């Protein structure tokens, strides 16, 4: 089982990397698996890779679920 965290693409740096906002943290991730993504898209991030695109509603549901289980 893998654990993926939703994030919003802030800026596409080059065809292989993008800056993503996860909560209040900005990270550089690989977008090799999703070259079609663009700024404003939401993705699930696992081990530094965007692994799938999700819509805002799905991302929000995942974030809310995380908030329920965190102390």
mmJSON file of the N, C-alpha and C atoms, coordinates in Angstrom:
{"data_MODEL":{"atom_site":{
"group_PDB":["ATOM","ATOM","ATOM","ATOM","ATOM","ATOM","ATOM","ATOM","ATOM","ATOM","ATOM","ATOM","ATOM","ATOM","ATOM","ATOM","ATOM","ATOM","ATOM","ATOM","ATOM","ATOM","ATOM","ATOM","ATOM","ATOM","ATOM","ATOM","ATOM","ATOM","ATOM","ATOM","ATOM","ATOM","ATOM","ATOM","ATOM","ATOM","ATOM","ATOM","ATOM","ATOM","ATOM","ATOM","ATOM","ATOM","ATOM","ATOM","ATOM","ATOM","ATOM","ATOM","ATOM","ATOM","ATOM","ATOM","ATOM","ATOM","ATOM","ATOM","ATOM","ATOM","ATOM","ATOM","ATOM","ATOM","ATOM","ATOM","ATOM","ATOM","ATOM","ATOM","ATOM","ATOM","ATOM","ATOM","ATOM","ATOM","ATOM","ATOM","ATOM","ATOM","ATOM","ATOM","ATOM","ATOM","ATOM","ATOM","ATOM","ATOM","ATOM","ATOM","ATOM","ATOM","ATOM","ATOM","ATOM","ATOM","ATOM","ATOM","ATOM","ATOM","ATOM","ATOM","ATOM","ATOM","ATOM","ATOM","ATOM","ATOM","ATOM","ATOM","ATOM","ATOM","ATOM","ATOM","ATOM","ATOM","ATOM","ATOM","ATOM","ATOM","ATOM","ATOM","ATOM","ATOM","ATOM","ATOM","ATOM","ATOM","ATOM","ATOM","ATOM","ATOM","ATOM","ATOM","ATOM","ATOM","ATOM","ATOM","ATOM","ATOM","ATOM","ATOM","ATOM","ATOM","ATOM","ATOM","ATOM","ATOM","ATOM","ATOM","ATOM","ATOM","ATOM","ATOM","ATOM","ATOM","ATOM","ATOM","ATOM","ATOM","ATOM","ATOM","ATOM","ATOM","ATOM","ATOM","ATOM","ATOM","ATOM","ATOM","ATOM","ATOM","ATOM","ATOM","ATOM","ATOM","ATOM","ATOM","ATOM","ATOM","ATOM","ATOM","ATOM","ATOM","ATOM","ATOM","ATOM","ATOM","ATOM","ATOM","ATOM","ATOM","ATOM","ATOM","ATOM","ATOM","ATOM","ATOM","ATOM","ATOM","ATOM","ATOM","ATOM","ATOM","ATOM","ATOM","ATOM","ATOM","ATOM","ATOM","ATOM"],
"id":[1,2,3,4,5,6,7,8,9,10,11,12,13,14,15,16,17,18,19,20,21,22,23,24,25,26,27,28,29,30,31,32,33,34,35,36,37,38,39,40,41,42,43,44,45,46,47,48,49,50,51,52,53,54,55,56,57,58,59,60,61,62,63,64,65,66,67,68,69,70,71,72,73,74,75,76,77,78,79,80,81,82,83,84,85,86,87,88,89,90,91,92,93,94,95,96,97,98,99,100,101,102,103,104,105,106,107,108,109,110,111,112,113,114,115,116,117,118,119,120,121,122,123,124,125,126,127,128,129,130,131,132,133,134,135,136,137,138,139,140,141,142,143,144,145,146,147,148,149,150,151,152,153,154,155,156,157,158,159,160,161,162,163,164,165,166,167,168,169,170,171,172,173,174,175,176,177,178,179,180,181,182,183,184,185,186,187,188,189,190,191,192,193,194,195,196,197,198,199,200,201,202,203,204,205,206,207,208,209,210,211,212,213],
"type_symbol":["N","C","C","N","C","C","N","C","C","N","C","C","N","C","C","N","C","C","N","C","C","N","C","C","N","C","C","N","C","C","N","C","C","N","C","C","N","C","C","N","C","C","N","C","C","N","C","C","N","C","C","N","C","C","N","C","C","N","C","C","N","C","C","N","C","C","N","C","C","N","C","C","N","C","C","N","C","C","N","C","C","N","C","C","N","C","C","N","C","C","N","C","C","N","C","C","N","C","C","N","C","C","N","C","C","N","C","C","N","C","C","N","C","C","N","C","C","N","C","C","N","C","C","N","C","C","N","C","C","N","C","C","N","C","C","N","C","C","N","C","C","N","C","C","N","C","C","N","C","C","N","C","C","N","C","C","N","C","C","N","C","C","N","C","C","N","C","C","N","C","C","N","C","C","N","C","C","N","C","C","N","C","C","N","C","C","N","C","C","N","C","C","N","C","C","N","C","C","N","C","C","N","C","C","N","C","C","N","C","C","N","C","C"],
"label_atom_id":["N","CA","C","N","CA","C","N","CA","C","N","CA","C","N","CA","C","N","CA","C","N","CA","C","N","CA","C","N","CA","C","N","CA","C","N","CA","C","N","CA","C","N","CA","C","N","CA","C","N","CA","C","N","CA","C","N","CA","C","N","CA","C","N","CA","C","N","CA","C","N","CA","C","N","CA","C","N","CA","C","N","CA","C","N","CA","C","N","CA","C","N","CA","C","N","CA","C","N","CA","C","N","CA","C","N","CA","C","N","CA","C","N","CA","C","N","CA","C","N","CA","C","N","CA","C","N","CA","C","N","CA","C","N","CA","C","N","CA","C","N","CA","C","N","CA","C","N","CA","C","N","CA","C","N","CA","C","N","CA","C","N","CA","C","N","CA","C","N","CA","C","N","CA","C","N","CA","C","N","CA","C","N","CA","C","N","CA","C","N","CA","C","N","CA","C","N","CA","C","N","CA","C","N","CA","C","N","CA","C","N","CA","C","N","CA","C","N","CA","C","N","CA","C","N","CA","C","N","CA","C","N","CA","C","N","CA","C","N","CA","C","N","CA","C","N","CA","C"],
"label_alt_id":[null,null,null,null,null,null,null,null,null,null,null,null,null,null,null,null,null,null,null,null,null,null,null,null,null,null,null,null,null,null,null,null,null,null,null,null,null,null,null,null,null,null,null,null,null,null,null,null,null,null,null,null,null,null,null,null,null,null,null,null,null,null,null,null,null,null,null,null,null,null,null,null,null,null,null,null,null,null,null,null,null,null,null,null,null,null,null,null,null,null,null,null,null,null,null,null,null,null,null,null,null,null,null,null,null,null,null,null,null,null,null,null,null,null,null,null,null,null,null,null,null,null,null,null,null,null,null,null,null,null,null,null,null,null,null,null,null,null,null,null,null,null,null,null,null,null,null,null,null,null,null,null,null,null,null,null,null,null,null,null,null,null,null,null,null,null,null,null,null,null,null,null,null,null,null,null,null,null,null,null,null,null,null,null,null,null,null,null,null,null,null,null,null,null,null,null,null,null,null,null,null,null,null,null,null,null,null,null,null,null,null,null,null],
"label_comp_id":["UNK","UNK","UNK","UNK","UNK","UNK","UNK","UNK","UNK","UNK","UNK","UNK","UNK","UNK","UNK","UNK","UNK","UNK","UNK","UNK","UNK","UNK","UNK","UNK","UNK","UNK","UNK","UNK","UNK","UNK","UNK","UNK","UNK","UNK","UNK","UNK","UNK","UNK","UNK","UNK","UNK","UNK","UNK","UNK","UNK","UNK","UNK","UNK","UNK","UNK","UNK","UNK","UNK","UNK","UNK","UNK","UNK","UNK","UNK","UNK","UNK","UNK","UNK","UNK","UNK","UNK","UNK","UNK","UNK","UNK","UNK","UNK","UNK","UNK","UNK","UNK","UNK","UNK","UNK","UNK","UNK","UNK","UNK","UNK","UNK","UNK","UNK","UNK","UNK","UNK","UNK","UNK","UNK","UNK","UNK","UNK","UNK","UNK","UNK","UNK","UNK","UNK","UNK","UNK","UNK","UNK","UNK","UNK","UNK","UNK","UNK","UNK","UNK","UNK","UNK","UNK","UNK","UNK","UNK","UNK","UNK","UNK","UNK","UNK","UNK","UNK","UNK","UNK","UNK","UNK","UNK","UNK","UNK","UNK","UNK","UNK","UNK","UNK","UNK","UNK","UNK","UNK","UNK","UNK","UNK","UNK","UNK","UNK","UNK","UNK","UNK","UNK","UNK","UNK","UNK","UNK","UNK","UNK","UNK","UNK","UNK","UNK","UNK","UNK","UNK","UNK","UNK","UNK","UNK","UNK","UNK","UNK","UNK","UNK","UNK","UNK","UNK","UNK","UNK","UNK","UNK","UNK","UNK","UNK","UNK","UNK","UNK","UNK","UNK","UNK","UNK","UNK","UNK","UNK","UNK","UNK","UNK","UNK","UNK","UNK","UNK","UNK","UNK","UNK","UNK","UNK","UNK","UNK","UNK","UNK","UNK","UNK","UNK"],
"label_asym_id":["A","A","A","A","A","A","A","A","A","A","A","A","A","A","A","A","A","A","A","A","A","A","A","A","A","A","A","A","A","A","A","A","A","A","A","A","A","A","A","A","A","A","A","A","A","A","A","A","A","A","A","A","A","A","A","A","A","A","A","A","A","A","A","A","A","A","A","A","A","A","A","A","A","A","A","A","A","A","A","A","A","A","A","A","A","A","A","A","A","A","A","A","A","A","A","A","A","A","A","A","A","A","A","A","A","A","A","A","A","A","A","A","A","A","A","A","A","A","A","A","A","A","A","A","A","A","A","A","A","A","A","A","A","A","A","A","A","A","A","A","A","A","A","A","A","A","A","A","A","A","A","A","A","A","A","A","A","A","A","A","A","A","A","A","A","A","A","A","A","A","A","A","A","A","A","A","A","A","A","A","A","A","A","A","A","A","A","A","A","A","A","A","A","A","A","A","A","A","A","A","A","A","A","A","A","A","A","A","A","A","A","A","A"],
"label_entity_id":["1","1","1","1","1","1","1","1","1","1","1","1","1","1","1","1","1","1","1","1","1","1","1","1","1","1","1","1","1","1","1","1","1","1","1","1","1","1","1","1","1","1","1","1","1","1","1","1","1","1","1","1","1","1","1","1","1","1","1","1","1","1","1","1","1","1","1","1","1","1","1","1","1","1","1","1","1","1","1","1","1","1","1","1","1","1","1","1","1","1","1","1","1","1","1","1","1","1","1","1","1","1","1","1","1","1","1","1","1","1","1","1","1","1","1","1","1","1","1","1","1","1","1","1","1","1","1","1","1","1","1","1","1","1","1","1","1","1","1","1","1","1","1","1","1","1","1","1","1","1","1","1","1","1","1","1","1","1","1","1","1","1","1","1","1","1","1","1","1","1","1","1","1","1","1","1","1","1","1","1","1","1","1","1","1","1","1","1","1","1","1","1","1","1","1","1","1","1","1","1","1","1","1","1","1","1","1","1","1","1","1","1","1"],
"label_seq_id":[1,1,1,2,2,2,3,3,3,4,4,4,5,5,5,6,6,6,7,7,7,8,8,8,9,9,9,10,10,10,11,11,11,12,12,12,13,13,13,14,14,14,15,15,15,16,16,16,17,17,17,18,18,18,19,19,19,20,20,20,21,21,21,22,22,22,23,23,23,24,24,24,25,25,25,26,26,26,27,27,27,28,28,28,29,29,29,30,30,30,31,31,31,32,32,32,33,33,33,34,34,34,35,35,35,36,36,36,37,37,37,38,38,38,39,39,39,40,40,40,41,41,41,42,42,42,43,43,43,44,44,44,45,45,45,46,46,46,47,47,47,48,48,48,49,49,49,50,50,50,51,51,51,52,52,52,53,53,53,54,54,54,55,55,55,56,56,56,57,57,57,58,58,58,59,59,59,60,60,60,61,61,61,62,62,62,63,63,63,64,64,64,65,65,65,66,66,66,67,67,67,68,68,68,69,69,69,70,70,70,71,71,71],
"pdbx_PDB_ins_code":[null,null,null,null,null,null,null,null,null,null,null,null,null,null,null,null,null,null,null,null,null,null,null,null,null,null,null,null,null,null,null,null,null,null,null,null,null,null,null,null,null,null,null,null,null,null,null,null,null,null,null,null,null,null,null,null,null,null,null,null,null,null,null,null,null,null,null,null,null,null,null,null,null,null,null,null,null,null,null,null,null,null,null,null,null,null,null,null,null,null,null,null,null,null,null,null,null,null,null,null,null,null,null,null,null,null,null,null,null,null,null,null,null,null,null,null,null,null,null,null,null,null,null,null,null,null,null,null,null,null,null,null,null,null,null,null,null,null,null,null,null,null,null,null,null,null,null,null,null,null,null,null,null,null,null,null,null,null,null,null,null,null,null,null,null,null,null,null,null,null,null,null,null,null,null,null,null,null,null,null,null,null,null,null,null,null,null,null,null,null,null,null,null,null,null,null,null,null,null,null,null,null,null,null,null,null,null,null,null,null,null,null,null],
"Cartn_x":[0.85,0.0,0.897,0.507,1.297,0.5,1.215,0.613,0.913,-0.112,0.064,-0.662,-0.067,-0.581,-0.998,-2.173,-2.59,-1.826,-1.539,-0.867,-1.321,-1.155,-1.544,-0.297,-0.305,0.821,0.836,1.93,2.084,2.779,3.838,4.626,5.293,5.191,5.903,7.29,8.308,9.676,10.282,10.105,10.56,9.706,9.92,9.061,9.113,10.103,10.244,9.963,9.874,9.72,8.687,8.074,7.124,7.229,6.831,6.732,5.29,5.129,3.801,3.62,2.38,2.042,1.279,1.867,1.243,1.0,-0.251,-0.545,0.062,1.022,1.719,3.163,3.505,4.882,5.006,6.036,6.327,7.444,7.282,8.289,8.453,9.623,9.874,9.659,8.816,8.523,8.75,8.859,8.972,7.577,7.448,6.185,6.385,7.429,7.708,6.528,5.761,4.633,3.386,3.353,2.183,2.613,3.208,3.711,2.624,1.36,0.269,-0.242,0.223,-0.303,0.108,-0.696,-0.413,-0.621,-0.215,-0.367,-1.834,-2.071,-3.429,-4.025,-3.429,-3.916,-3.575,-4.382,-4.12,-3.622,-2.608,-2.026,-1.835,-1.713,-1.306,0.19,0.908,2.364,2.794,3.666,4.226,5.717,6.527,7.989,8.576,8.027,8.576,8.08,7.117,6.571,5.076,4.62,3.186,2.735,1.833,1.461,0.102,-0.766,-2.054,-2.658,-3.451,-4.15,-5.492,-5.893,-7.197,-7.865,-9.176,-9.858,-9.845,-10.271,-10.233,-11.045,-12.222,-13.091,-12.408,-11.761,-11.05,-9.897,-9.147,-8.022,-8.529,-9.619,-10.178,-10.641,-11.287,-11.742,-10.576,-9.492,-8.311,-7.692,-7.57,-7.002,-7.858,-9.168,-10.058,-9.94,-9.793,-9.625,-8.328,-7.247,-5.973,-6.125,-6.834,-7.004,-7.769,-8.674,-9.449,-8.585,-7.562,-6.754,-5.494,-5.134,-3.941,-4.281,-3.344,-3.593,-3.536],
"Cartn_y":[-1.167,0.0,1.233,2.219,3.454,4.576,5.543,6.705,7.906,8.541,9.698,10.891,12.044,13.274,14.223,14.838,15.767,17.088,17.612,18.899,19.638,20.948,21.796,22.237,22.059,22.488,24.013,24.581,26.037,26.513,25.791,26.231,25.018,24.932,23.907,24.462,23.846,24.355,23.985,22.744,22.232,20.998,20.329,19.186,18.027,18.014,16.902,17.269,18.57,18.989,20.108,20.119,21.183,21.509,22.725,23.12,22.87,22.219,21.854,22.383,22.762,23.223,22.102,21.602,20.561,21.181,21.493,22.234,23.616,23.916,25.206,25.041,23.849,23.537,23.458,24.133,24.051,23.046,22.175,21.158,21.082,20.658,20.361,18.863,18.485,17.076,16.722,15.438,14.941,14.814,15.258,15.09,14.204,13.397,12.499,11.591,11.188,10.282,11.011,12.332,13.133,14.377,14.215,15.382,16.367,15.934,16.797,17.765,17.64,18.515,19.965,20.858,22.288,22.995,24.236,25.021,25.056,24.88,24.882,23.493,22.496,21.123,20.561,19.609,18.89,17.5,17.04,15.717,15.014,13.701,12.937,12.727,13.024,12.95,11.794,10.939,9.823,9.756,9.779,9.66,10.651,11.867,12.908,12.882,12.023,11.912,12.222,12.975,13.123,11.825,11.098,9.782,9.76,10.704,10.79,12.172,12.588,13.875,13.633,14.551,14.48,15.843,15.859,17.152,17.79,19.037,19.777,19.075,18.571,17.909,16.696,15.874,14.698,15.113,16.122,16.599,17.114,17.864,18.425,17.315,16.286,15.166,14.454,14.26,13.592,14.458,15.751,16.666,16.679,16.72,16.709,15.414,14.297,13.012,12.995,13.55,13.639,14.484,15.584,16.484,15.81,14.905,14.19,13.244,12.661,11.657,12.223,13.455,14.065,14.656,14.517,15.079,16.59],
"Cartn_z":[0.0,0.0,0.0,-0.793,-0.815,-0.177,0.313,0.941,0.056,-0.456,-1.324,-0.712,-0.883,-0.293,-1.415,-1.312,-2.361,-2.292,-3.459,-3.548,-4.79,-4.772,-5.898,-6.654,-7.966,-8.788,-8.832,-8.351,-8.335,-9.605,-9.971,-11.117,-11.758,-13.069,-13.813,-14.095,-13.517,-13.64,-14.991,-15.384,-16.675,-16.99,-18.117,-18.45,-17.447,-16.57,-15.622,-14.169,-13.854,-12.456,-12.315,-11.131,-10.812,-9.331,-8.992,-7.597,-7.167,-6.03,-5.55,-4.14,-3.814,-2.479,-1.783,-0.7,0.109,1.479,1.765,2.986,2.871,3.741,3.691,3.231,2.752,2.369,0.854,0.315,-1.111,-1.321,-2.32,-2.632,-4.142,-4.566,-5.97,-6.146,-7.115,-7.34,-8.808,-9.056,-10.421,-11.022,-12.269,-12.989,-14.213,-14.202,-15.324,-15.65,-14.636,-14.861,-15.368,-15.221,-15.623,-16.404,-17.569,-18.299,-18.73,-18.721,-19.177,-18.112,-16.87,-15.819,-16.053,-15.482,-15.629,-14.293,-14.221,-13.001,-12.593,-11.285,-10.766,-10.615,-11.272,-11.141,-9.765,-9.321,-8.079,-8.427,-7.693,-7.918,-6.585,-6.651,-5.478,-5.593,-4.505,-4.484,-3.592,-4.139,-3.381,-3.678,-2.632,-2.749,-3.75,-3.765,-4.622,-6.056,-6.366,-7.705,-7.706,-8.701,-8.926,-9.586,-8.923,-9.45,-10.139,-9.819,-10.496,-10.292,-11.243,-11.159,-10.472,-9.59,-8.934,-9.074,-8.884,-8.943,-7.546,-7.475,-6.219,-5.135,-5.486,-4.506,-3.889,-4.722,-4.204,-3.289,-3.715,-2.902,-1.556,-1.576,-0.342,0.6,0.065,0.896,1.576,0.844,1.412,2.509,2.245,3.246,4.514,4.352,5.52,6.302,5.617,6.303,7.106,6.518,7.244,8.507,8.381,9.53,10.665,10.336,11.36,12.18,11.576,12.28,12.911,12.579,13.164,14.53,15.481,16.82,16.833],
"occupancy":[1.0,1.0,1.0,1.0,1.0,1.0,1.0,1.0,1.0,1.0,1.0,1.0,1.0,1.0,1.0,1.0,1.0,1.0,1.0,1.0,1.0,1.0,1.0,1.0,1.0,1.0,1.0,1.0,1.0,1.0,1.0,1.0,1.0,1.0,1.0,1.0,1.0,1.0,1.0,1.0,1.0,1.0,1.0,1.0,1.0,1.0,1.0,1.0,1.0,1.0,1.0,1.0,1.0,1.0,1.0,1.0,1.0,1.0,1.0,1.0,1.0,1.0,1.0,1.0,1.0,1.0,1.0,1.0,1.0,1.0,1.0,1.0,1.0,1.0,1.0,1.0,1.0,1.0,1.0,1.0,1.0,1.0,1.0,1.0,1.0,1.0,1.0,1.0,1.0,1.0,1.0,1.0,1.0,1.0,1.0,1.0,1.0,1.0,1.0,1.0,1.0,1.0,1.0,1.0,1.0,1.0,1.0,1.0,1.0,1.0,1.0,1.0,1.0,1.0,1.0,1.0,1.0,1.0,1.0,1.0,1.0,1.0,1.0,1.0,1.0,1.0,1.0,1.0,1.0,1.0,1.0,1.0,1.0,1.0,1.0,1.0,1.0,1.0,1.0,1.0,1.0,1.0,1.0,1.0,1.0,1.0,1.0,1.0,1.0,1.0,1.0,1.0,1.0,1.0,1.0,1.0,1.0,1.0,1.0,1.0,1.0,1.0,1.0,1.0,1.0,1.0,1.0,1.0,1.0,1.0,1.0,1.0,1.0,1.0,1.0,1.0,1.0,1.0,1.0,1.0,1.0,1.0,1.0,1.0,1.0,1.0,1.0,1.0,1.0,1.0,1.0,1.0,1.0,1.0,1.0,1.0,1.0,1.0,1.0,1.0,1.0,1.0,1.0,1.0,1.0,1.0,1.0,1.0,1.0,1.0,1.0,1.0,1.0],
"B_iso_or_equiv":[0.0,0.0,0.0,0.0,0.0,0.0,0.0,0.0,0.0,0.0,0.0,0.0,0.0,0.0,0.0,0.0,0.0,0.0,0.0,0.0,0.0,0.0,0.0,0.0,0.0,0.0,0.0,0.0,0.0,0.0,0.0,0.0,0.0,0.0,0.0,0.0,0.0,0.0,0.0,0.0,0.0,0.0,0.0,0.0,0.0,0.0,0.0,0.0,0.0,0.0,0.0,0.0,0.0,0.0,0.0,0.0,0.0,0.0,0.0,0.0,0.0,0.0,0.0,0.0,0.0,0.0,0.0,0.0,0.0,0.0,0.0,0.0,0.0,0.0,0.0,0.0,0.0,0.0,0.0,0.0,0.0,0.0,0.0,0.0,0.0,0.0,0.0,0.0,0.0,0.0,0.0,0.0,0.0,0.0,0.0,0.0,0.0,0.0,0.0,0.0,0.0,0.0,0.0,0.0,0.0,0.0,0.0,0.0,0.0,0.0,0.0,0.0,0.0,0.0,0.0,0.0,0.0,0.0,0.0,0.0,0.0,0.0,0.0,0.0,0.0,0.0,0.0,0.0,0.0,0.0,0.0,0.0,0.0,0.0,0.0,0.0,0.0,0.0,0.0,0.0,0.0,0.0,0.0,0.0,0.0,0.0,0.0,0.0,0.0,0.0,0.0,0.0,0.0,0.0,0.0,0.0,0.0,0.0,0.0,0.0,0.0,0.0,0.0,0.0,0.0,0.0,0.0,0.0,0.0,0.0,0.0,0.0,0.0,0.0,0.0,0.0,0.0,0.0,0.0,0.0,0.0,0.0,0.0,0.0,0.0,0.0,0.0,0.0,0.0,0.0,0.0,0.0,0.0,0.0,0.0,0.0,0.0,0.0,0.0,0.0,0.0,0.0,0.0,0.0,0.0,0.0,0.0,0.0,0.0,0.0,0.0,0.0,0.0],
"pdbx_formal_charge":[null,null,null,null,null,null,null,null,null,null,null,null,null,null,null,null,null,null,null,null,null,null,null,null,null,null,null,null,null,null,null,null,null,null,null,null,null,null,null,null,null,null,null,null,null,null,null,null,null,null,null,null,null,null,null,null,null,null,null,null,null,null,null,null,null,null,null,null,null,null,null,null,null,null,null,null,null,null,null,null,null,null,null,null,null,null,null,null,null,null,null,null,null,null,null,null,null,null,null,null,null,null,null,null,null,null,null,null,null,null,null,null,null,null,null,null,null,null,null,null,null,null,null,null,null,null,null,null,null,null,null,null,null,null,null,null,null,null,null,null,null,null,null,null,null,null,null,null,null,null,null,null,null,null,null,null,null,null,null,null,null,null,null,null,null,null,null,null,null,null,null,null,null,null,null,null,null,null,null,null,null,null,null,null,null,null,null,null,null,null,null,null,null,null,null,null,null,null,null,null,null,null,null,null,null,null,null,null,null,null,null,null,null],
"auth_seq_id":[1,1,1,2,2,2,3,3,3,4,4,4,5,5,5,6,6,6,7,7,7,8,8,8,9,9,9,10,10,10,11,11,11,12,12,12,13,13,13,14,14,14,15,15,15,16,16,16,17,17,17,18,18,18,19,19,19,20,20,20,21,21,21,22,22,22,23,23,23,24,24,24,25,25,25,26,26,26,27,27,27,28,28,28,29,29,29,30,30,30,31,31,31,32,32,32,33,33,33,34,34,34,35,35,35,36,36,36,37,37,37,38,38,38,39,39,39,40,40,40,41,41,41,42,42,42,43,43,43,44,44,44,45,45,45,46,46,46,47,47,47,48,48,48,49,49,49,50,50,50,51,51,51,52,52,52,53,53,53,54,54,54,55,55,55,56,56,56,57,57,57,58,58,58,59,59,59,60,60,60,61,61,61,62,62,62,63,63,63,64,64,64,65,65,65,66,66,66,67,67,67,68,68,68,69,69,69,70,70,70,71,71,71],
"auth_comp_id":["UNK","UNK","UNK","UNK","UNK","UNK","UNK","UNK","UNK","UNK","UNK","UNK","UNK","UNK","UNK","UNK","UNK","UNK","UNK","UNK","UNK","UNK","UNK","UNK","UNK","UNK","UNK","UNK","UNK","UNK","UNK","UNK","UNK","UNK","UNK","UNK","UNK","UNK","UNK","UNK","UNK","UNK","UNK","UNK","UNK","UNK","UNK","UNK","UNK","UNK","UNK","UNK","UNK","UNK","UNK","UNK","UNK","UNK","UNK","UNK","UNK","UNK","UNK","UNK","UNK","UNK","UNK","UNK","UNK","UNK","UNK","UNK","UNK","UNK","UNK","UNK","UNK","UNK","UNK","UNK","UNK","UNK","UNK","UNK","UNK","UNK","UNK","UNK","UNK","UNK","UNK","UNK","UNK","UNK","UNK","UNK","UNK","UNK","UNK","UNK","UNK","UNK","UNK","UNK","UNK","UNK","UNK","UNK","UNK","UNK","UNK","UNK","UNK","UNK","UNK","UNK","UNK","UNK","UNK","UNK","UNK","UNK","UNK","UNK","UNK","UNK","UNK","UNK","UNK","UNK","UNK","UNK","UNK","UNK","UNK","UNK","UNK","UNK","UNK","UNK","UNK","UNK","UNK","UNK","UNK","UNK","UNK","UNK","UNK","UNK","UNK","UNK","UNK","UNK","UNK","UNK","UNK","UNK","UNK","UNK","UNK","UNK","UNK","UNK","UNK","UNK","UNK","UNK","UNK","UNK","UNK","UNK","UNK","UNK","UNK","UNK","UNK","UNK","UNK","UNK","UNK","UNK","UNK","UNK","UNK","UNK","UNK","UNK","UNK","UNK","UNK","UNK","UNK","UNK","UNK","UNK","UNK","UNK","UNK","UNK","UNK","UNK","UNK","UNK","UNK","UNK","UNK","UNK","UNK","UNK","UNK","UNK","UNK"],
"auth_asym_id":["A","A","A","A","A","A","A","A","A","A","A","A","A","A","A","A","A","A","A","A","A","A","A","A","A","A","A","A","A","A","A","A","A","A","A","A","A","A","A","A","A","A","A","A","A","A","A","A","A","A","A","A","A","A","A","A","A","A","A","A","A","A","A","A","A","A","A","A","A","A","A","A","A","A","A","A","A","A","A","A","A","A","A","A","A","A","A","A","A","A","A","A","A","A","A","A","A","A","A","A","A","A","A","A","A","A","A","A","A","A","A","A","A","A","A","A","A","A","A","A","A","A","A","A","A","A","A","A","A","A","A","A","A","A","A","A","A","A","A","A","A","A","A","A","A","A","A","A","A","A","A","A","A","A","A","A","A","A","A","A","A","A","A","A","A","A","A","A","A","A","A","A","A","A","A","A","A","A","A","A","A","A","A","A","A","A","A","A","A","A","A","A","A","A","A","A","A","A","A","A","A","A","A","A","A","A","A","A","A","A","A","A","A"],
"auth_atom_id":["N","CA","C","N","CA","C","N","CA","C","N","CA","C","N","CA","C","N","CA","C","N","CA","C","N","CA","C","N","CA","C","N","CA","C","N","CA","C","N","CA","C","N","CA","C","N","CA","C","N","CA","C","N","CA","C","N","CA","C","N","CA","C","N","CA","C","N","CA","C","N","CA","C","N","CA","C","N","CA","C","N","CA","C","N","CA","C","N","CA","C","N","CA","C","N","CA","C","N","CA","C","N","CA","C","N","CA","C","N","CA","C","N","CA","C","N","CA","C","N","CA","C","N","CA","C","N","CA","C","N","CA","C","N","CA","C","N","CA","C","N","CA","C","N","CA","C","N","CA","C","N","CA","C","N","CA","C","N","CA","C","N","CA","C","N","CA","C","N","CA","C","N","CA","C","N","CA","C","N","CA","C","N","CA","C","N","CA","C","N","CA","C","N","CA","C","N","CA","C","N","CA","C","N","CA","C","N","CA","C","N","CA","C","N","CA","C","N","CA","C","N","CA","C","N","CA","C","N","CA","C","N","CA","C","N","CA","C","N","CA","C","N","CA","C","N","CA","C"],
"pdbx_PDB_model_num":[1,1,1,1,1,1,1,1,1,1,1,1,1,1,1,1,1,1,1,1,1,1,1,1,1,1,1,1,1,1,1,1,1,1,1,1,1,1,1,1,1,1,1,1,1,1,1,1,1,1,1,1,1,1,1,1,1,1,1,1,1,1,1,1,1,1,1,1,1,1,1,1,1,1,1,1,1,1,1,1,1,1,1,1,1,1,1,1,1,1,1,1,1,1,1,1,1,1,1,1,1,1,1,1,1,1,1,1,1,1,1,1,1,1,1,1,1,1,1,1,1,1,1,1,1,1,1,1,1,1,1,1,1,1,1,1,1,1,1,1,1,1,1,1,1,1,1,1,1,1,1,1,1,1,1,1,1,1,1,1,1,1,1,1,1,1,1,1,1,1,1,1,1,1,1,1,1,1,1,1,1,1,1,1,1,1,1,1,1,1,1,1,1,1,1,1,1,1,1,1,1,1,1,1,1,1,1,1,1,1,1,1,1]
}}}
